[in-house]
Amino acid sequence: MKSILVTGAGGSAGHNVCWSLRVSKDGRSLVLTGGDVDKTGIELNMWLDYSFHLPGAHDRGYIAALNKVIENEKVELVMPQPDPEVERVSNDRSRIRARIFLPDSETVSTCLDKFAALSRWHESGLRQKPIPISHDDSSNMRKLRLLDYPCWIRAREGAGGLMSCKATSPIIAEYWVKFHWDQGIKANFVAEEYLPGRDFCFMSLWNKGGLVTSMIRERLSWVGHRIVGSGGTSKLNRVVHLDTVNKKAVEAISAVSKKPHGIFCVDLKEDAKAVPCPTEVNCRFTTNVHYLSLASIKLGHPEWNFPWLAARLALDEEIPDCAKTNALPDDLWFTKNTDMGFTMVRGNHWKAAEVF
């Protein structure tokens, strides 16, 4: 591993991928380059050797700019983080002069479209049928009146539960989507059944159709005490070992990709019968990937550093032996907060003493 470019390096997910690569076994010899559309955000990334201000992913000159950085810094691998750049890199992969670690373009397109993924899962018996709510569809209000309530309304594209809401009646659902449209946000929405149970993230790496390694974390609380949607990031997480979640996550991935390759992070929530159901799938790392890297350092397991593993797989380099499922022990807890960093606790042994 010699030279890697991470896009979106000024955002939290891109930053945490960069940190993971820098603290890996190859971190000292790695030439790490970061790109971002926001030159002020990338100023916060202290792990880079070189930084570049890139045009937007939908800009006509994006690929030319990317290739110029690749050529100047002799980049071997591009790891896009923001969804718009994942989409552009995927669609124009034949023009990019470096390796990527993404599934095929059809799979990427399905993963980026919440309605498309939910539709695949409905066909596979993993979810109920989703309903699209488009800003230019005159039948929207009739659709909303026919839904079972409560239901979940969210943007069809975007990360972090973007513009999401638990709607308990057709009136709330209608107000929610119309509020955003009245603000000039012409987003398309999707309505799906509300899932009241536990919240999981299944993070996995695949190579040419084969599962390399994976782990599950349960989200227990949210930064900012999130109540009503519009996005968010989890605060307290713990590693769990659950065969039902492993099984459903693998089924969800198989439903969107015939030959999975790359990074697949599946979000799942339990229904009223405690059956885990996939809610979305991403073919790039989630923000909290640095939890795994921290555990790999503290407990001496380099194979738990998933960004490092992904880079080595992409570059056809050897990797250590990995557990295909439940890669991390189930006594690990992770927590973070805004402007306070993050940490790991083992065995639920918190430093705060109880007051009796």
Residue pairs with C-beta under 8 A, 6 or more apart in sequence:
1 26
1 29
1 30
1 76
1 311
1 312
1 315
1 317
2 29
2 30
2 31
2 74
2 76
3 30
3 31
3 32
3 33
3 73
3 74
3 75
3 76
3 77
4 21
4 30
4 31
4 32
4 33
4 75
4 76
4 77
4 78
4 79
4 311
5 33
5 34
5 35
5 66
5 69
5 70
5 73
5 75
5 77
5 78
5 79
5 98
6 14
6 17
6 18
6 21
6 32
6 33
6 34
6 35
6 79
6 81
7 14
7 34
7 35
7 36
7 54
7 66
7 78
7 79
7 80
7 81
7 82
7 85
7 89
8 14
8 35
8 36
8 80
8 81
8 82
8 85
9 15
9 17
9 18
9 34
9 35
9 36
9 42
9 45
9 48
9 51
9 81
10 34
10 36
10 38
10 39
10 40
10 41
10 42
10 43
10 44
10 45
11 36
11 41
11 81
11 82
12 233
12 287
13 81
13 82
13 284
13 285
13 286
13 287
13 289
14 34
14 36
14 45
14 81
14 82
15 44
15 45
15 47
16 285
16 287
16 288
16 289
16 290
16 293
17 79
17 81
17 285
17 289
17 307
18 32
18 34
18 45
18 47
18 48
19 47
19 290
19 293
20 289
20 290
20 292
20 293
20 305
20 306
20 307
20 308
21 27
21 30
21 32
21 47
21 307
21 308
21 311
22 30
22 32
22 47
23 293
23 297
23 305
24 30
24 293
24 302
24 305
24 307
24 308
25 302
25 308
26 308
26 311
26 312
31 49
31 50
31 73
31 74
32 47
32 48
32 49
32 50
33 48
33 49
33 50
33 51
33 52
33 69
33 73
33 75
34 42
34 45
34 48
34 50
34 51
34 52
35 42
35 51
35 52
35 53
35 54
35 66
35 69
36 42
36 51
36 52
36 53
36 54
37 53
37 54
37 55
37 56
37 57
39 53
42 48
42 51
42 53
43 51
45 51
50 73
52 65
52 69
54 62
54 65
54 66
54 69
55 61
55 62
55 65
56 62
56 84
57 82
57 84
57 85
57 87
57 88
58 84
58 88
62 88
63 88
63 92
63 95
63 96
66 78
66 89
66 96
67 95
67 96
67 97
69 75
70 78
70 96
70 97
70 98
71 97
75 98
76 98
76 99
76 315
77 98
77 99
77 100
77 101
77 311
77 314
77 315
78 89
78 96
78 98
78 99
78 100
79 100
79 101
79 284
79 307
79 310
79 311
80 86
80 88
80 89
80 100
80 102
80 284
81 284
81 285
83 112
83 157
83 158
83 159
83 282
83 284
86 102
86 108
86 112
86 283
86 284
87 108
87 109
87 112
89 96
89 100
89 102
90 100
90 102
90 105
90 108
90 109
91 105
93 100
93 102
93 105
99 314
99 315
100 314
101 261
101 262
101 263
101 310
101 311
101 313
101 314
102 108
102 261
102 262
102 263
102 283
103 111
103 206
103 257
103 260
103 261
103 262
103 264
103 283
104 257
104 259
104 261
107 256
107 257
107 260
107 283
108 283
109 116
110 116
110 117
110 120
110 256
110 257
111 117
111 256
111 264
111 280
111 281
111 282
111 283
112 157
113 156
113 157
114 130
114 154
114 155
114 156
114 157
114 190
114 280
115 130
115 132
115 156
115 188
115 190
117 256
117 278
117 280
117 281
118 127
118 130
118 190
118 192
119 129
119 130
120 255
120 256
121 127
121 252
121 255
121 277
121 278
122 128
122 129
122 130
123 255
124 251
124 252
124 255
126 248
126 251
126 252
126 255
126 277
126 278
127 192
127 193
127 277
127 278
128 192
128 193
130 190
130 191
130 192
131 143
131 147
131 190
131 191
131 192
132 156
132 188
132 189
132 190
133 140
133 143
133 144
133 153
133 177
133 188
133 189
133 190
133 191
134 140
134 188
134 189
135 177
135 181
135 186
135 187
135 188
137 143
140 177
141 170
141 174
143 191
144 170
144 173
144 174
144 191
145 170
147 170
147 173
147 191
148 193
149 167
149 168
149 169
149 170
149 173
150 166
150 167
150 168
150 194
151 166
151 167
151 173
151 191
151 192
151 193
151 194
152 164
152 165
152 166
152 167
152 191
152 192
152 193
152 194
152 195
153 163
153 164
153 165
153 167
153 173
153 176
153 177
153 189
153 190
153 191
154 161
154 162
154 163
154 164
154 165
154 189
154 190
154 192
154 229
155 162
155 163
155 164
155 187
155 188
155 189
155 190
156 187
156 188
156 189
156 190
157 187
157 188
158 187
158 231
159 231
159 282
160 231
160 232
160 233
161 229
161 230
161 231
161 232
162 187
162 229
162 230
162 231
163 180
163 185
163 187
163 189
163 229
163 230
163 231
164 229
164 230
164 231
165 172
165 173
165 176
165 228
165 229
166 194
166 228
166 229
167 173
167 176
167 191
173 191
177 189
180 187
181 187
192 279
193 271
195 269
195 270
195 271
195 277
195 279
196 269
196 270
196 271
196 272
197 269
197 270
197 271
197 272
197 274
197 276
198 218
198 269
198 270
198 274
198 276
199 218
199 219
199 234
199 267
199 268
199 269
200 216
200 217
200 218
200 219
200 240
200 242
200 245
200 267
200 268
200 269
200 276
201 216
201 217
201 219
201 237
201 265
201 266
201 267
201 268
201 286
201 288
202 214
202 215
202 216
202 245
202 246
202 249
202 265
202 266
202 267
202 268
203 214
203 215
203 216
203 217
203 263
203 265
203 285
203 286
203 289
203 292
203 306
204 211
204 212
204 213
204 214
204 215
204 249
204 253
204 263
204 264
204 265
204 266
205 211
205 212
205 213
205 214
205 262
205 263
205 264
205 306
205 309
205 310
205 313
206 212
206 253
206 260
206 261
206 262
206 263
206 264
207 261
207 313
208 259
208 261
209 259
209 260
209 261
211 250
211 260
211 324
211 325
212 309
212 313
212 319
212 322
212 324
213 303
213 306
213 309
213 322
213 323
213 324
213 327
214 246
214 249
214 324
214 325
214 326
214 327
215 239
215 292
215 304
215 325
215 326
215 327
215 328
216 239
216 240
216 241
216 242
216 245
216 246
216 249
216 326
217 237
217 238
217 239
217 240
217 288
217 291
217 334
218 237
218 238
218 239
218 240
219 234
219 236
219 237
220 234
220 235
220 236
220 237
220 238
221 234
221 235
221 236
222 232
222 233
222 234
222 235
223 232
223 233
223 234
223 235
223 336
223 337
223 338
224 232
224 338
226 232
233 287
233 288
234 288
235 335
235 336
235 337
236 333
236 334
236 335
237 288
237 291
237 333
237 334
237 335
238 330
238 332
238 333
238 334
239 328
239 329
239 330
239 331
239 332
239 333
240 330
241 326
241 330
242 276
244 275
244 276
245 268
245 276
246 325
246 326
248 268
248 275
248 276
248 277
248 278
249 266
249 268
249 276
249 278
252 266
252 268
252 278
252 281
253 260
253 264
253 266
253 281
254 260
256 281
257 264
262 283
262 310
263 282
263 283
263 284
263 285
263 306
263 310
264 281
264 282
264 283
265 281
265 282
265 283
265 284
265 285
265 286
266 278
266 280
266 281
267 278
267 279
267 280
267 281
268 276
268 277
268 278
268 279
269 276
269 277
269 279
270 276
270 277
271 277
285 306
285 307
285 310
288 334
288 336
289 306
289 307
290 342
291 334
291 342
291 344
292 304
292 305
292 306
292 328
293 304
293 305
293 306
293 307
293 308
294 334
294 342
294 343
294 344
295 301
295 304
295 328
295 332
295 344
296 302
296 303
296 304
296 305
297 305
298 344
299 329
302 308
302 320
303 309
303 319
303 320
303 321
303 322
303 327
304 327
304 328
309 319
309 322
312 318
312 319
313 319
331 346
331 347
331 348
332 344
332 345
332 346
333 344
333 345
333 346
333 348
334 342
334 343
334 344
334 345
335 342
335 343
335 345
336 342
336 343
